Amino acid sequence: KEDPVEMLKMFAGDTISIHMKDGSSAQKVSGNNMVNGILARSVELTPLGQGELPIRELIAATPEQVRTVIVELDFCCEEMHTALQKSYDYMVSNNFASGNK
């Protein structure tokens, strides 16, 4: 399983913004069995702070040149505007972002 914090550190010098998706991911098949040439995974996206993403650790590891963190939701377990508002509230209330000033 990939470690997003280590990946961010690995590419820190090239990172100018961060796109965050939170949720959970589970492999649908056992072992290394492939489905259509890839490992089948189930992905459930949630508002930021409600999934498995280590957001606190990612923010702490964010390179100095990054000024923008983007909430990315392709789909979500709840209504999209509500999910975006919850993500915004989570980031601002935890001092991970300054919000719309």
Buried (B, 14 or more C-beta within 10 A) or exposed (E): EEEBBEEBEEEBEEBEEBEBBBBBEEEEEEEEEEEEEEEEEEEBBBBBBBBEBEBEBBBEBBBEEBEEBEBEBEEBBEEEEEBBEBBBBBBEEEEBBEEEE
